[in-house]
Amino acid sequence: MANFSIHTDDQELLETIAKKVTRKEESIHLMKEDINADTVMKAFLQLENMNRDLQQVKP
């Protein structure tokens, strides 16, 4: 994680930076959710395929 400091009295600049950082954090969180949902879906499809294959093996 990057650490940095900004020394300024420009309140508008600080608010703009805070908003951009918050938006980045939110988009990273959404990307993580997408990755997790994609991983779960792939695992589910693999299980479905395995189950189908097992059904075909049964006499």
C-alpha distance matrix in Angstrom:
0.0 3.8 6.5 10.0 13.3 16.3 19.8 22.3 25.1 25.0 24.5 24.8 22.0 19.7 20.9 20.4 16.7 16.2 18.1 16.3 12.8 14.7 16.4 13.3 12.0 15.7 16.1 13.2 14.9 18.2 17.3 16.3 19.7 21.5 20.3 21.3 24.6 25.3 24.8 27.1 29.6 29.8 30.3 33.0 34.8 34.8 36.4 38.9 39.9 40.3 42.3 44.5 45.1 46.1 48.5 50.2 50.8 52.6 56.4
3.8 0.0 3.8 6.6 10.2 13.1 16.6 19.2 22.2 22.2 22.1 22.4 19.3 17.3 19.0 18.3 14.6 14.7 17.0 15.0 11.9 14.6 16.2 13.3 12.9 16.7 17.1 14.7 16.9 20.0 19.2 18.9 22.2 23.8 22.8 24.3 27.3 27.9 27.7 30.1 32.5 32.6 33.4 36.0 37.7 37.9 39.6 41.9 42.9 43.5 45.6 47.6 48.2 49.4 51.7 53.3 54.0 55.9 59.7
6.5 3.8 0.0 3.8 7.0 10.4 13.6 16.6 19.6 20.0 20.0 20.9 18.0 15.6 17.7 17.7 14.0 14.0 17.0 15.6 12.5 15.1 17.5 15.1 14.6 18.4 19.3 17.4 19.2 22.4 22.1 21.7 24.8 26.7 26.0 27.2 30.2 31.1 30.9 33.1 35.5 35.9 36.6 39.1 40.9 41.1 42.7 45.1 46.2 46.7 48.6 50.8 51.5 52.5 54.8 56.6 57.2 59.0 62.8
10.0 6.6 3.8 0.0 3.8 6.9 10.2 13.1 16.3 16.8 17.3 18.4 15.2 13.2 15.9 15.9 12.2 13.0 16.2 14.9 12.4 15.5 17.8 15.9 16.0 19.7 20.6 19.2 21.3 24.3 24.1 24.2 27.2 28.9 28.5 29.9 32.8 33.6 33.7 36.0 38.2 38.7 39.6 42.0 43.6 44.1 45.7 48.0 49.1 49.7 51.7 53.7 54.5 55.7 57.9 59.6 60.4 62.2 66.0
13.3 10.2 7.0 3.8 0.0 3.8 6.6 9.7 12.9 13.9 14.5 16.1 13.2 11.0 14.2 14.8 11.5 12.3 15.9 15.3 13.3 16.2 18.8 17.6 17.7 21.1 22.5 21.6 23.4 26.3 26.5 26.8 29.5 31.4 31.3 32.6 35.3 36.3 36.6 38.7 40.9 41.6 42.5 44.8 46.5 47.1 48.6 50.8 52.1 52.8 54.6 56.7 57.6 58.7 60.8 62.6 63.5 65.2 69.0
16.3 13.1 10.4 6.9 3.8 0.0 3.8 6.2 9.6 10.3 11.5 13.0 10.1 8.5 12.1 12.6 10.0 11.4 14.9 14.5 13.4 16.3 18.7 18.0 18.8 21.8 23.1 22.8 24.7 27.3 27.8 28.5 31.0 32.7 33.0 34.4 36.9 37.9 38.6 40.6 42.6 43.4 44.6 46.6 48.3 49.1 50.7 52.7 54.0 54.9 56.7 58.6 59.7 60.9 62.9 64.6 65.7 67.4 71.2
19.8 16.6 13.6 10.2 6.6 3.8 0.0 3.8 7.1 9.0 10.8 13.1 10.8 9.5 13.2 14.4 12.5 13.8 17.3 17.4 16.6 19.3 21.7 21.4 22.1 25.0 26.5 26.4 28.1 30.7 31.4 32.0 34.4 36.2 36.6 38.0 40.4 41.5 42.2 44.1 46.1 47.1 48.2 50.2 51.9 52.8 54.3 56.3 57.6 58.6 60.3 62.2 63.3 64.5 66.5 68.3 69.3 71.0 74.8
22.3 19.2 16.6 13.1 9.7 6.2 3.8 0.0 3.8 5.4 7.8 10.1 8.3 7.9 11.5 12.7 11.8 13.4 16.4 17.0 17.0 19.3 21.5 21.8 22.8 25.3 26.8 27.2 29.0 31.2 32.1 33.1 35.3 36.9 37.7 39.2 41.3 42.5 43.5 45.3 47.1 48.2 49.5 51.3 53.0 54.1 55.6 57.4 58.8 60.0 61.6 63.4 64.6 65.9 67.7 69.5 70.7 72.4 76.1
25.1 22.2 19.6 16.3 12.9 9.6 7.1 3.8 0.0 3.8 5.9 8.9 8.6 8.3 11.2 13.1 13.1 14.2 16.9 18.2 18.5 20.3 22.6 23.5 24.4 26.5 28.3 29.0 30.5 32.6 33.9 34.9 36.8 38.5 39.5 40.9 42.8 44.2 45.4 47.0 48.7 50.1 51.4 53.0 54.7 56.0 57.4 59.1 60.7 61.9 63.3 65.1 66.5 67.8 69.4 71.3 72.7 74.2 77.9
25.0 22.2 20.0 16.8 13.9 10.3 9.0 5.4 3.8 0.0 3.8 5.5 5.4 6.4 8.8 10.1 10.9 12.5 14.6 15.8 16.8 18.6 20.4 21.5 22.9 24.6 26.2 27.3 28.9 30.7 32.0 33.4 35.1 36.6 37.9 39.4 41.0 42.4 43.8 45.5 46.9 48.4 49.9 51.4 52.9 54.4 55.9 57.4 58.9 60.4 61.8 63.4 64.9 66.3 67.8 69.6 71.1 72.7 76.4
24.5 22.1 20.0 17.3 14.5 11.5 10.8 7.8 5.9 3.8 0.0 3.8 5.4 5.1 6.2 8.6 9.9 10.5 12.3 14.3 15.3 16.4 18.4 20.0 21.0 22.5 24.4 25.7 26.9 28.6 30.3 31.6 33.0 34.7 36.2 37.5 39.0 40.6 42.1 43.5 45.0 46.6 48.1 49.3 51.0 52.6 54.0 55.4 57.1 58.5 59.8 61.4 63.1 64.4 65.8 67.7 69.3 70.7 74.3
24.8 22.4 20.9 18.4 16.1 13.0 13.1 10.1 8.9 5.5 3.8 0.0 3.8 5.4 5.1 6.2 8.6 9.8 10.6 12.4 14.3 15.3 16.6 18.5 20.0 21.1 22.7 24.4 25.8 27.1 28.7 30.4 31.7 33.1 34.8 36.3 37.5 39.0 40.7 42.2 43.4 45.1 46.8 48.0 49.4 51.2 52.7 53.9 55.5 57.2 58.4 59.8 61.6 63.1 64.3 66.2 67.9 69.4 73.0
22.0 19.3 18.0 15.2 13.2 10.1 10.8 8.3 8.6 5.4 5.4 3.8 0.0 3.8 5.5 5.1 6.2 8.6 10.0 10.7 12.3 14.2 15.5 16.6 18.4 20.0 21.2 22.6 24.4 25.9 27.1 28.8 30.5 31.7 33.1 34.8 36.3 37.5 39.1 40.8 42.1 43.5 45.2 46.7 48.0 49.6 51.3 52.6 54.0 55.6 57.1 58.5 60.1 61.6 63.0 64.8 66.4 68.0 71.6
19.7 17.3 15.6 13.2 11.0 8.5 9.5 7.9 8.3 6.4 5.1 5.4 3.8 0.0 3.8 5.5 5.2 6.1 8.7 10.0 10.5 12.2 14.3 15.4 16.5 18.3 20.1 21.1 22.5 24.4 25.8 27.0 28.7 30.4 31.6 33.0 34.7 36.2 37.5 39.1 40.7 42.1 43.6 45.0 46.7 48.1 49.6 51.0 52.7 54.0 55.4 57.1 58.6 59.9 61.4 63.3 64.8 66.3 70.0
20.9 19.0 17.7 15.9 14.2 12.1 13.2 11.5 11.2 8.8 6.2 5.1 5.5 3.8 0.0 3.8 5.4 5.0 6.2 8.7 9.9 10.5 12.3 14.3 15.3 16.4 18.4 20.0 21.0 22.6 24.4 25.8 27.0 28.7 30.3 31.6 33.0 34.6 36.2 37.5 38.9 40.7 42.2 43.4 45.0 46.7 48.1 49.3 51.1 52.6 53.8 55.4 57.1 58.5 59.7 61.7 63.3 64.7 68.4
20.4 18.3 17.7 15.9 14.8 12.6 14.4 12.7 13.1 10.1 8.6 6.2 5.1 5.5 3.8 0.0 3.8 5.4 5.2 6.3 8.7 9.9 10.7 12.4 14.3 15.4 16.6 18.4 20.0 21.2 22.7 24.5 25.9 27.1 28.7 30.4 31.7 33.0 34.8 36.3 37.5 39.1 40.8 42.1 43.5 45.2 46.8 47.9 49.5 51.2 52.5 53.9 55.6 57.1 58.4 60.2 61.9 63.5 67.1
16.7 14.6 14.0 12.2 11.5 10.0 12.5 11.8 13.1 10.9 9.9 8.6 6.2 5.2 5.4 3.8 0.0 3.8 5.5 5.2 6.1 8.5 9.9 10.6 12.3 14.2 15.4 16.5 18.3 20.0 21.1 22.6 24.5 25.8 27.0 28.7 30.3 31.5 33.0 34.7 36.1 37.5 39.1 40.6 42.1 43.5 45.2 46.6 48.0 49.5 51.0 52.5 54.0 55.5 57.0 58.8 60.3 61.9 65.6
16.2 14.7 14.0 13.0 12.3 11.4 13.8 13.4 14.2 12.5 10.5 9.8 8.6 6.1 5.0 5.4 3.8 0.0 3.8 5.5 5.2 6.1 8.6 9.9 10.6 12.3 14.3 15.4 16.5 18.4 20.0 21.1 22.7 24.4 25.8 27.1 28.7 30.3 31.6 33.1 34.7 36.3 37.6 39.0 40.7 42.2 43.6 45.0 46.8 48.1 49.4 51.1 52.7 54.0 55.4 57.4 58.9 60.3 64.0
18.1 17.0 17.0 16.2 15.9 14.9 17.3 16.4 16.9 14.6 12.3 10.6 10.0 8.7 6.2 5.2 5.5 3.8 0.0 3.8 5.5 5.1 6.2 8.6 9.9 10.5 12.3 14.2 15.3 16.5 18.4 20.0 21.1 22.6 24.4 25.8 26.9 28.5 30.3 31.6 32.9 34.6 36.3 37.4 38.9 40.7 42.1 43.3 45.0 46.7 47.8 49.3 51.1 52.5 53.7 55.6 57.3 58.8 62.4
16.3 15.0 15.6 14.9 15.3 14.5 17.4 17.0 18.2 15.8 14.3 12.4 10.7 10.0 8.7 6.3 5.2 5.5 3.8 0.0 3.8 5.4 5.1 6.2 8.6 9.8 10.6 12.3 14.2 15.3 16.5 18.4 20.0 21.0 22.5 24.4 25.7 26.8 28.6 30.3 31.5 32.9 34.7 36.1 37.4 39.0 40.7 41.9 43.4 45.0 46.5 47.8 49.4 51.0 52.4 54.1 55.8 57.4 61.0
12.8 11.9 12.5 12.4 13.3 13.4 16.6 17.0 18.5 16.8 15.3 14.3 12.3 10.5 9.9 8.7 6.1 5.2 5.5 3.8 0.0 3.8 5.5 5.1 6.2 8.6 9.9 10.5 12.3 14.3 15.3 16.6 18.5 20.0 21.1 22.6 24.4 25.7 27.0 28.7 30.3 31.6 33.1 34.7 36.2 37.6 39.1 40.7 42.2 43.5 45.0 46.6 48.1 49.5 51.1 52.9 54.3 55.9 59.6
14.7 14.6 15.1 15.5 16.2 16.3 19.3 19.3 20.3 18.6 16.4 15.3 14.2 12.2 10.5 9.9 8.5 6.1 5.1 5.4 3.8 0.0 3.8 5.4 5.1 6.2 8.7 9.9 10.5 12.4 14.3 15.4 16.6 18.5 20.0 21.2 22.6 24.4 25.8 27.1 28.6 30.4 31.7 33.0 34.7 36.3 37.6 39.0 40.8 42.2 43.4 45.0 46.8 48.0 49.4 51.4 52.9 54.3 58.0
16.4 16.2 17.5 17.8 18.8 18.7 21.7 21.5 22.6 20.4 18.4 16.6 15.5 14.3 12.3 10.7 9.9 8.6 6.2 5.1 5.5 3.8 0.0 3.8 5.4 5.0 6.1 8.6 9.8 10.5 12.3 14.2 15.3 16.5 18.4 19.9 21.0 22.4 24.3 25.7 26.8 28.5 30.3 31.4 32.8 34.7 36.2 37.3 38.9 40.6 41.9 43.3 45.0 46.5 47.8 49.6 51.3 52.8 56.4
13.3 13.3 15.1 15.9 17.6 18.0 21.4 21.8 23.5 21.5 20.0 18.5 16.6 15.4 14.3 12.4 10.6 9.9 8.6 6.2 5.1 5.4 3.8 0.0 3.8 5.4 5.1 6.1 8.6 9.9 10.5 12.3 14.3 15.3 16.5 18.4 19.9 20.9 22.5 24.4 25.6 26.9 28.6 30.2 31.5 33.0 34.7 36.1 37.5 39.0 40.5 42.0 43.5 45.0 46.5 48.2 49.7 51.4 55.1
12.0 12.9 14.6 16.0 17.7 18.8 22.1 22.8 24.4 22.9 21.0 20.0 18.4 16.5 15.3 14.3 12.3 10.6 9.9 8.6 6.2 5.1 5.4 3.8 0.0 3.8 5.5 5.1 6.2 8.7 9.9 10.6 12.4 14.3 15.3 16.6 18.4 20.0 21.1 22.6 24.4 25.8 27.1 28.6 30.4 31.7 33.1 34.7 36.3 37.6 39.0 40.7 42.2 43.5 45.0 47.0 48.3 49.9 53.6
15.7 16.7 18.4 19.7 21.1 21.8 25.0 25.3 26.5 24.6 22.5 21.1 20.0 18.3 16.4 15.4 14.2 12.3 10.5 9.8 8.6 6.2 5.0 5.4 3.8 0.0 3.8 5.4 5.1 6.3 8.7 9.9 10.6 12.4 14.3 15.4 16.5 18.4 20.0 21.2 22.5 24.4 25.9 26.9 28.6 30.4 31.7 32.9 34.8 36.3 37.4 39.0 40.8 42.1 43.3 45.3 46.9 48.3 51.9
16.1 17.1 19.3 20.6 22.5 23.1 26.5 26.8 28.3 26.2 24.4 22.7 21.2 20.1 18.4 16.6 15.4 14.3 12.3 10.6 9.9 8.7 6.1 5.1 5.5 3.8 0.0 3.8 5.4 5.0 6.2 8.6 9.8 10.5 12.3 14.2 15.2 16.3 18.3 19.9 20.9 22.4 24.3 25.6 26.8 28.6 30.2 31.4 32.9 34.6 36.0 37.3 39.0 40.6 41.9 43.6 45.3 46.9 50.5
13.2 14.7 17.4 19.2 21.6 22.8 26.4 27.2 29.0 27.3 25.7 24.4 22.6 21.1 20.0 18.4 16.5 15.4 14.2 12.3 10.5 9.9 8.6 6.1 5.1 5.4 3.8 0.0 3.8 5.4 5.1 6.3 8.7 9.9 10.5 12.3 14.2 15.2 16.5 18.4 19.9 21.1 22.6 24.3 25.8 27.1 28.7 30.2 31.7 33.0 34.6 36.2 37.6 39.0 40.6 42.4 43.8 45.5 49.2
14.9 16.9 19.2 21.3 23.4 24.7 28.1 29.0 30.5 28.9 26.9 25.8 24.4 22.5 21.0 20.0 18.3 16.5 15.3 14.2 12.3 10.5 9.8 8.6 6.2 5.1 5.4 3.8 0.0 3.8 5.4 5.1 6.3 8.8 9.9 10.6 12.4 14.3 15.4 16.6 18.4 20.1 21.2 22.5 24.4 25.9 27.1 28.6 30.4 31.7 32.9 34.7 36.3 37.5 39.0 41.0 42.4 43.8 47.5
18.2 20.0 22.4 24.3 26.3 27.3 30.7 31.2 32.6 30.7 28.6 27.1 25.9 24.4 22.6 21.2 20.0 18.4 16.5 15.3 14.3 12.4 10.5 9.9 8.7 6.3 5.0 5.4 3.8 0.0 3.8 5.4 5.0 6.2 8.6 9.8 10.5 12.2 14.2 15.3 16.4 18.3 20.0 20.9 22.5 24.3 25.7 26.8 28.6 30.2 31.3 32.8 34.6 36.1 37.3 39.2 40.9 42.3 45.9
17.3 19.2 22.1 24.1 26.5 27.8 31.4 32.1 33.9 32.0 30.3 28.7 27.1 25.8 24.4 22.7 21.1 20.0 18.4 16.5 15.3 14.3 12.3 10.5 9.9 8.7 6.2 5.1 5.4 3.8 0.0 3.8 5.4 5.0 6.2 8.6 9.8 10.4 12.2 14.2 15.2 16.4 18.3 19.8 21.0 22.5 24.3 25.6 27.0 28.6 30.1 31.5 33.0 34.6 36.1 37.7 39.3 41.0 44.6
16.3 18.9 21.7 24.2 26.8 28.5 32.0 33.1 34.9 33.4 31.6 30.4 28.8 27.0 25.8 24.5 22.6 21.1 20.0 18.4 16.6 15.4 14.2 12.3 10.6 9.9 8.6 6.3 5.1 5.4 3.8 0.0 3.8 5.4 5.1 6.1 8.6 9.8 10.5 12.3 14.2 15.3 16.5 18.2 20.0 21.1 22.6 24.3 25.8 27.0 28.5 30.3 31.7 32.9 34.6 36.5 37.8 39.4 43.1
19.7 22.2 24.8 27.2 29.5 31.0 34.4 35.3 36.8 35.1 33.0 31.7 30.5 28.7 27.0 25.9 24.5 22.7 21.1 20.0 18.5 16.6 15.3 14.3 12.4 10.6 9.8 8.7 6.3 5.0 5.4 3.8 0.0 3.8 5.4 5.1 6.1 8.5 9.8 10.5 12.2 14.2 15.4 16.3 18.3 20.0 21.1 22.4 24.3 25.7 26.8 28.5 30.3 31.4 32.8 34.8 36.4 37.7 41.3
21.5 23.8 26.7 28.9 31.4 32.7 36.2 36.9 38.5 36.6 34.7 33.1 31.7 30.4 28.7 27.1 25.8 24.4 22.6 21.0 20.0 18.5 16.5 15.3 14.3 12.4 10.5 9.9 8.8 6.2 5.0 5.4 3.8 0.0 3.8 5.5 5.1 6.0 8.5 9.9 10.4 12.2 14.2 15.2 16.4 18.3 19.9 20.9 22.5 24.3 25.5 26.8 28.6 30.2 31.4 33.1 34.9 36.5 40.0
20.3 22.8 26.0 28.5 31.3 33.0 36.6 37.7 39.5 37.9 36.2 34.8 33.1 31.6 30.3 28.7 27.0 25.8 24.4 22.5 21.1 20.0 18.4 16.5 15.3 14.3 12.3 10.5 9.9 8.6 6.2 5.1 5.4 3.8 0.0 3.8 5.5 5.1 6.1 8.6 9.9 10.5 12.3 14.2 15.4 16.5 18.4 19.9 21.2 22.6 24.3 25.8 27.1 28.6 30.3 31.9 33.3 35.1 38.8
21.3 24.3 27.2 29.9 32.6 34.4 38.0 39.2 40.9 39.4 37.5 36.3 34.8 33.0 31.6 30.4 28.7 27.1 25.8 24.4 22.6 21.2 19.9 18.4 16.6 15.4 14.2 12.3 10.6 9.8 8.6 6.1 5.1 5.5 3.8 0.0 3.8 5.4 5.1 6.2 8.6 9.9 10.6 12.2 14.3 15.4 16.5 18.3 20.1 21.1 22.4 24.3 25.8 26.9 28.5 30.5 31.8 33.3 37.0
24.6 27.3 30.2 32.8 35.3 36.9 40.4 41.3 42.8 41.0 39.0 37.5 36.3 34.7 33.0 31.7 30.3 28.7 26.9 25.7 24.4 22.6 21.0 19.9 18.4 16.5 15.2 14.2 12.4 10.5 9.8 8.6 6.1 5.1 5.5 3.8 0.0 3.8 5.5 5.1 6.1 8.6 9.9 10.4 12.3 14.3 15.3 16.4 18.4 19.9 20.9 22.4 24.3 25.6 26.8 28.8 30.5 31.8 35.4
25.3 27.9 31.1 33.6 36.3 37.9 41.5 42.5 44.2 42.4 40.6 39.0 37.5 36.2 34.6 33.0 31.5 30.3 28.5 26.8 25.7 24.4 22.4 20.9 20.0 18.4 16.3 15.2 14.3 12.2 10.4 9.8 8.5 6.0 5.1 5.4 3.8 0.0 3.8 5.5 5.1 6.2 8.6 9.8 10.6 12.3 14.3 15.3 16.6 18.4 19.9 21.1 22.6 24.4 25.7 27.3 29.0 30.7 34.3
24.8 27.7 30.9 33.7 36.6 38.6 42.2 43.5 45.4 43.8 42.1 40.7 39.1 37.5 36.2 34.8 33.0 31.6 30.3 28.6 27.0 25.8 24.3 22.5 21.1 20.0 18.3 16.5 15.4 14.2 12.2 10.5 9.8 8.5 6.1 5.1 5.5 3.8 0.0 3.8 5.4 5.2 6.2 8.6 10.0 10.7 12.4 14.3 15.5 16.6 18.3 20.0 21.2 22.6 24.4 26.1 27.3 29.1 32.8
27.1 30.1 33.1 36.0 38.7 40.6 44.1 45.3 47.0 45.5 43.5 42.2 40.8 39.1 37.5 36.3 34.7 33.1 31.6 30.3 28.7 27.1 25.7 24.4 22.6 21.2 19.9 18.4 16.6 15.3 14.2 12.3 10.5 9.9 8.6 6.2 5.1 5.5 3.8 0.0 3.8 5.5 5.1 6.1 8.6 9.9 10.5 12.3 14.3 15.3 16.3 18.3 20.0 20.9 22.4 24.5 25.9 27.2 30.9
29.6 32.5 35.5 38.2 40.9 42.6 46.1 47.1 48.7 46.9 45.0 43.4 42.1 40.7 38.9 37.5 36.1 34.7 32.9 31.5 30.3 28.6 26.8 25.6 24.4 22.5 20.9 19.9 18.4 16.4 15.2 14.2 12.2 10.4 9.9 8.6 6.1 5.1 5.4 3.8 0.0 3.8 5.4 5.0 6.2 8.6 9.8 10.5 12.3 14.2 15.2 16.4 18.4 19.9 21.0 22.8 24.6 26.1 29.6
29.8 32.6 35.9 38.7 41.6 43.4 47.1 48.2 50.1 48.4 46.6 45.1 43.5 42.1 40.7 39.1 37.5 36.3 34.6 32.9 31.6 30.4 28.5 26.9 25.8 24.4 22.4 21.1 20.1 18.3 16.4 15.3 14.2 12.2 10.5 9.9 8.6 6.2 5.2 5.5 3.8 0.0 3.8 5.4 5.2 6.2 8.7 9.9 10.6 12.3 14.2 15.3 16.6 18.4 20.0 21.4 22.9 24.9 28.4
30.3 33.4 36.6 39.6 42.5 44.6 48.2 49.5 51.4 49.9 48.1 46.8 45.2 43.6 42.2 40.8 39.1 37.6 36.3 34.7 33.1 31.7 30.3 28.6 27.1 25.9 24.3 22.6 21.2 20.0 18.3 16.5 15.4 14.2 12.3 10.6 9.9 8.6 6.2 5.1 5.4 3.8 0.0 3.8 5.5 5.1 6.2 8.7 9.9 10.5 12.2 14.2 15.3 16.4 18.3 20.2 21.3 22.9 26.6
33.0 36.0 39.1 42.0 44.8 46.6 50.2 51.3 53.0 51.4 49.3 48.0 46.7 45.0 43.4 42.1 40.6 39.0 37.4 36.1 34.7 33.0 31.4 30.2 28.6 26.9 25.6 24.3 22.5 20.9 19.8 18.2 16.3 15.2 14.2 12.2 10.4 9.8 8.6 6.1 5.0 5.4 3.8 0.0 3.8 5.4 5.1 6.2 8.7 9.8 10.4 12.3 14.2 15.2 16.4 18.6 20.2 21.4 25.0
34.8 37.7 40.9 43.6 46.5 48.3 51.9 53.0 54.7 52.9 51.0 49.4 48.0 46.7 45.0 43.5 42.1 40.7 38.9 37.4 36.2 34.7 32.8 31.5 30.4 28.6 26.8 25.8 24.4 22.5 21.0 20.0 18.3 16.4 15.4 14.3 12.3 10.6 10.0 8.6 6.2 5.2 5.5 3.8 0.0 3.8 5.4 5.0 6.2 8.6 9.7 10.5 12.3 14.2 15.2 16.7 18.7 20.4 23.8
34.8 37.9 41.1 44.1 47.1 49.1 52.8 54.1 56.0 54.4 52.6 51.2 49.6 48.1 46.7 45.2 43.5 42.2 40.7 39.0 37.6 36.3 34.7 33.0 31.7 30.4 28.6 27.1 25.9 24.3 22.5 21.1 20.0 18.3 16.5 15.4 14.3 12.3 10.7 9.9 8.6 6.2 5.1 5.4 3.8 0.0 3.8 5.4 5.1 6.1 8.5 9.9 10.5 12.3 14.2 15.5 16.8 18.8 22.4
36.4 39.6 42.7 45.7 48.6 50.7 54.3 55.6 57.4 55.9 54.0 52.7 51.3 49.6 48.1 46.8 45.2 43.6 42.1 40.7 39.1 37.6 36.2 34.7 33.1 31.7 30.2 28.7 27.1 25.7 24.3 22.6 21.1 19.9 18.4 16.5 15.3 14.3 12.4 10.5 9.8 8.7 6.2 5.1 5.4 3.8 0.0 3.8 5.4 5.0 6.0 8.5 9.8 10.4 12.2 14.3 15.4 16.8 20.5
38.9 41.9 45.1 48.0 50.8 52.7 56.3 57.4 59.1 57.4 55.4 53.9 52.6 51.0 49.3 47.9 46.6 45.0 43.3 41.9 40.7 39.0 37.3 36.1 34.7 32.9 31.4 30.2 28.6 26.8 25.6 24.3 22.4 20.9 19.9 18.3 16.4 15.3 14.3 12.3 10.5 9.9 8.7 6.2 5.0 5.4 3.8 0.0 3.8 5.5 5.1 6.1 8.6 9.8 10.5 12.5 14.5 15.7 19.2
39.9 42.9 46.2 49.1 52.1 54.0 57.6 58.8 60.7 58.9 57.1 55.5 54.0 52.7 51.1 49.5 48.0 46.8 45.0 43.4 42.2 40.8 38.9 37.5 36.3 34.8 32.9 31.7 30.4 28.6 27.0 25.8 24.3 22.5 21.2 20.1 18.4 16.6 15.5 14.3 12.3 10.6 9.9 8.7 6.2 5.1 5.4 3.8 0.0 3.8 5.4 5.1 6.2 8.6 9.9 10.8 12.7 14.7 18.1
40.3 43.5 46.7 49.7 52.8 54.9 58.6 60.0 61.9 60.4 58.5 57.2 55.6 54.0 52.6 51.2 49.5 48.1 46.7 45.0 43.5 42.2 40.6 39.0 37.6 36.3 34.6 33.0 31.7 30.2 28.6 27.0 25.7 24.3 22.6 21.1 19.9 18.4 16.6 15.3 14.2 12.3 10.5 9.8 8.6 6.1 5.0 5.5 3.8 0.0 3.8 5.4 5.1 6.2 8.6 10.0 10.8 12.8 16.4
42.3 45.6 48.6 51.7 54.6 56.7 60.3 61.6 63.3 61.8 59.8 58.4 57.1 55.4 53.8 52.5 51.0 49.4 47.8 46.5 45.0 43.4 41.9 40.5 39.0 37.4 36.0 34.6 32.9 31.3 30.1 28.5 26.8 25.5 24.3 22.4 20.9 19.9 18.3 16.3 15.2 14.2 12.2 10.4 9.7 8.5 6.0 5.1 5.4 3.8 0.0 3.8 5.4 5.1 6.2 8.8 10.0 11.0 14.6
44.5 47.6 50.8 53.7 56.7 58.6 62.2 63.4 65.1 63.4 61.4 59.8 58.5 57.1 55.4 53.9 52.5 51.1 49.3 47.8 46.6 45.0 43.3 42.0 40.7 39.0 37.3 36.2 34.7 32.8 31.5 30.3 28.5 26.8 25.8 24.3 22.4 21.1 20.0 18.3 16.4 15.3 14.2 12.3 10.5 9.9 8.5 6.1 5.1 5.4 3.8 0.0 3.8 5.4 5.1 6.4 8.9 10.4 13.5
45.1 48.2 51.5 54.5 57.6 59.7 63.3 64.6 66.5 64.9 63.1 61.6 60.1 58.6 57.1 55.6 54.0 52.7 51.1 49.4 48.1 46.8 45.0 43.5 42.2 40.8 39.0 37.6 36.3 34.6 33.0 31.7 30.3 28.6 27.1 25.8 24.3 22.6 21.2 20.0 18.4 16.6 15.3 14.2 12.3 10.5 9.8 8.6 6.2 5.1 5.4 3.8 0.0 3.8 5.4 5.2 6.6 9.2 12.4
46.1 49.4 52.5 55.7 58.7 60.9 64.5 65.9 67.8 66.3 64.4 63.1 61.6 59.9 58.5 57.1 55.5 54.0 52.5 51.0 49.5 48.0 46.5 45.0 43.5 42.1 40.6 39.0 37.5 36.1 34.6 32.9 31.4 30.2 28.6 26.9 25.6 24.4 22.6 20.9 19.9 18.4 16.4 15.2 14.2 12.3 10.4 9.8 8.6 6.2 5.1 5.4 3.8 0.0 3.8 5.4 5.1 6.6 10.3
48.5 51.7 54.8 57.9 60.8 62.9 66.5 67.7 69.4 67.8 65.8 64.3 63.0 61.4 59.7 58.4 57.0 55.4 53.7 52.4 51.1 49.4 47.8 46.5 45.0 43.3 41.9 40.6 39.0 37.3 36.1 34.6 32.8 31.4 30.3 28.5 26.8 25.7 24.4 22.4 21.0 20.0 18.3 16.4 15.2 14.2 12.2 10.5 9.9 8.6 6.2 5.1 5.4 3.8 0.0 3.8 5.5 5.5 8.7
50.2 53.3 56.6 59.6 62.6 64.6 68.3 69.5 71.3 69.6 67.7 66.2 64.8 63.3 61.7 60.2 58.8 57.4 55.6 54.1 52.9 51.4 49.6 48.2 47.0 45.3 43.6 42.4 41.0 39.2 37.7 36.5 34.8 33.1 31.9 30.5 28.8 27.3 26.1 24.5 22.8 21.4 20.2 18.6 16.7 15.5 14.3 12.5 10.8 10.0 8.8 6.4 5.2 5.4 3.8 0.0 3.8 5.6 7.9
50.8 54.0 57.2 60.4 63.5 65.7 69.3 70.7 72.7 71.1 69.3 67.9 66.4 64.8 63.3 61.9 60.3 58.9 57.3 55.8 54.3 52.9 51.3 49.7 48.3 46.9 45.3 43.8 42.4 40.9 39.3 37.8 36.4 34.9 33.3 31.8 30.5 29.0 27.3 25.9 24.6 22.9 21.3 20.2 18.7 16.8 15.4 14.5 12.7 10.8 10.0 8.9 6.6 5.1 5.5 3.8 0.0 3.8 6.4
52.6 55.9 59.0 62.2 65.2 67.4 71.0 72.4 74.2 72.7 70.7 69.4 68.0 66.3 64.7 63.5 61.9 60.3 58.8 57.4 55.9 54.3 52.8 51.4 49.9 48.3 46.9 45.5 43.8 42.3 41.0 39.4 37.7 36.5 35.1 33.3 31.8 30.7 29.1 27.2 26.1 24.9 22.9 21.4 20.4 18.8 16.8 15.7 14.7 12.8 11.0 10.4 9.2 6.6 5.5 5.6 3.8 0.0 3.8
56.4 59.7 62.8 66.0 69.0 71.2 74.8 76.1 77.9 76.4 74.3 73.0 71.6 70.0 68.4 67.1 65.6 64.0 62.4 61.0 59.6 58.0 56.4 55.1 53.6 51.9 50.5 49.2 47.5 45.9 44.6 43.1 41.3 40.0 38.8 37.0 35.4 34.3 32.8 30.9 29.6 28.4 26.6 25.0 23.8 22.4 20.5 19.2 18.1 16.4 14.6 13.5 12.4 10.3 8.7 7.9 6.4 3.8 0.0
